[in-house]
């Protein structure tokens, strides 16, 4: 049963990245309508599976949907030539805007992930809330920096500078963010003296 659940989780994870994989390949070969429209279809398929399985849809999922809706409107509906230039800026603007919005509204988005592995009695604990605020702020900063990289990539242009600044460096920061997710919660909880069962350590 546990193995089946683990396999199911992996399948969901693959579905979550599938729109971006298609988008990356199709846009790389200059097939922007396939990248945007095909990506949007895959996002809808992923969300449908999430809803069917009773899994909560989280803020990054909505951000992904927002981007592909914008991309589809611009590339398929309006046949824009500008979007291809600023697409990386739009990607990170969608995610950064949503992340900062969650902080402004007092609901840091990482808390939704942490609650999946934390008993409900800890959800309102000040340390739990502070941890997720700090984690969300880190992601807000990371995504904002990626907007800056993407903007510089547009300004500098070129066959090397733009891919490096618009994709390679942002992806490196994204990976560092996931590494941060895996290490920071346990260290922060240890320093704060906040003790919960080991299996329930918050993970964003």
C-alpha positions in Angstrom: 0.0 0.0 0.0 2.8 2.4 0.9 4.7 1.5 -2.3 1.6 2.1 -4.3 1.1 5.5 -2.7 4.7 6.3 -3.4 4.4 5.4 -7.0 1.3 7.4 -7.3 3.1 10.4 -5.8 5.9 10.1 -8.4 3.3 9.9 -11.2 1.7 13.1 -9.9 5.1 14.7 -9.8 5.8 13.8 -13.4 2.5 15.2 -14.4 3.2 18.5 -12.6 6.4 18.9 -14.7 5.1 17.6 -18.0 3.7 21.0 -19.1 7.1 22.7 -18.5 8.9 19.8 -20.3 6.7 20.2 -23.4 6.9 24.0 -23.2 10.7 23.9 -23.0 11.1 21.5 -26.0 8.5 23.1 -28.2 9.5 26.7 -27.5 13.2 25.7 -28.1 12.2 24.6 -31.6 10.2 27.8 -32.0 6.8 26.0 -31.9 5.3 28.5 -29.5 1.7 27.7 -30.1 2.3 24.0 -29.4 4.3 25.1 -26.3 1.5 27.2 -24.9 -1.6 25.3 -26.0 -0.2 21.9 -25.4 1.2 23.0 -22.0 -2.2 24.4 -21.1 -3.9 21.0 -21.9 -1.4 19.2 -19.8 -2.0 21.6 -16.9 -5.7 21.0 -17.1 -5.1 17.2 -17.2 -2.8 17.5 -14.1 -5.4 19.6 -12.2 -8.2 17.1 -13.1 -6.2 14.2 -11.7 -5.4 16.2 -8.5 -9.1 17.0 -8.0 -10.2 13.4 -8.8 -7.8 12.1 -6.2 -8.8 14.7 -3.6 -5.4 16.3 -3.5 -5.5 20.0 -2.7 -4.4 22.3 -5.5 -1.7 24.7 -4.3 -0.5 28.1 -5.2 2.3 27.1 -7.5 -0.2 25.0 -9.4 -2.5 28.0 -9.9 0.6 30.1 -10.9 1.4 27.5 -13.6 -2.1 27.6 -14.9 -2.0 31.4 -15.0 1.1 31.4 -17.0 -0.2 28.9 -19.6 -3.5 30.8 -19.9 -1.5 34.0 -20.6 0.8 32.2 -23.0 -2.1 30.6 -24.9 -4.0 33.9 -25.2 -0.9 35.7 -26.4 0.4 33.1 -28.8 -2.8 31.4 -30.1 -5.4 34.1 -29.6 -3.4 37.3 -30.3 -0.5 35.7 -32.3 1.9 38.0 -30.4 5.5 38.3 -31.4 6.3 40.1 -28.2 5.5 37.3 -25.9 8.4 35.1 -27.2 10.8 37.8 -26.1 9.5 38.3 -22.6 8.2 34.8 -21.9 10.8 34.1 -19.2 9.9 37.4 -17.5 6.2 36.4 -17.5 7.0 33.0 -16.1 8.8 34.3 -13.0 6.4 37.3 -12.6 3.5 34.8 -12.3 5.3 32.8 -9.6 6.8 35.8 -7.7 3.6 37.7 -7.8 1.7 34.8 -6.3 4.3 34.1 -3.7 4.5 37.7 -2.5 0.7 37.9 -2.6 0.5 34.9 -0.2 2.8 36.8 2.2 0.8 40.0 2.0 -2.5 38.1 2.6 -0.9 36.4 5.7 -1.0 32.9 4.2 2.6 31.9 3.2 2.2 29.3 0.4 4.7 26.9 1.9 2.4 26.3 4.8 0.0 24.3 2.6 2.8 21.8 1.9 4.0 21.7 5.5 0.5 20.9 6.8 0.4 17.7 4.8 3.1 16.3 7.1 2.3 18.1 10.3 -0.4 17.3 12.8 -3.2 19.8 12.8 -2.6 20.8 16.5 0.7 22.4 15.3 -0.7 24.4 12.4 -1.3 27.6 14.4 1.9 27.3 16.5 4.0 30.6 16.3 7.1 28.6 15.4 5.4 26.7 12.6 4.0 30.0 11.2 7.3 31.7 11.5 9.1 28.9 9.8 6.8 29.0 6.8 6.9 32.7 6.6 10.7 32.6 6.4 10.6 29.8 3.8 8.1 31.6 1.7 10.2 34.8 1.9 13.2 32.9 0.6 11.2 31.7 -2.3 9.8 35.2 -2.9 13.4 36.5 -3.1 14.5 33.6 -5.3 11.7 34.2 -7.8 12.2 38.0 -7.8 15.9 37.5 -8.6 14.9 35.2 -11.4 12.7 38.0 -12.8 15.8 40.2 -12.7 17.9 37.5 -14.6 15.2 37.2 -17.2 15.0 41.0 -17.7 18.7 41.2 -18.1 18.6 38.3 -20.6 16.1 40.3 -22.7 18.2 43.4 -22.6 21.5 41.7 -23.3 20.1 39.1 -25.8 22.3 36.9 -27.9 22.5 33.2 -28.4 24.4 32.6 -25.2 23.5 35.4 -22.7 19.7 35.0 -23.0 19.5 31.2 -22.4 22.0 31.6 -19.6 20.2 34.4 -17.8 16.6 33.4 -18.7 16.8 29.7 -18.1 20.1 28.3 -16.8 20.7 30.6 -13.8 17.0 30.6 -12.8 17.0 26.8 -12.9 20.1 26.7 -10.7 18.4 28.9 -8.2 15.3 26.7 -8.3 17.4 23.7 -7.5 19.0 25.5 -4.6 15.5 26.4 -3.4 14.6 22.7 -3.2 17.8 21.9 -1.4 16.9 24.7 1.1 13.5 23.1 1.5 15.1 19.8 2.5 17.5 21.2 5.0 16.2 24.4 6.6 13.0 23.2 8.4 14.7 20.6 10.6 17.5 23.0 11.5 15.2 25.9 12.3 13.0 23.6 14.5 16.1 22.4 16.3 17.3 25.9 17.0 13.9 27.0 18.2 13.4 24.0 20.5 10.1 23.2 18.8 9.6 19.4 19.1 7.1 17.4 17.0 7.3 13.7 16.0 10.1 13.1 13.5 7.8 11.8 10.9 5.8 15.0 11.0 8.6 17.5 10.4 7.2 20.3 8.2 8.4 20.1 4.6 7.5 22.7 2.0 
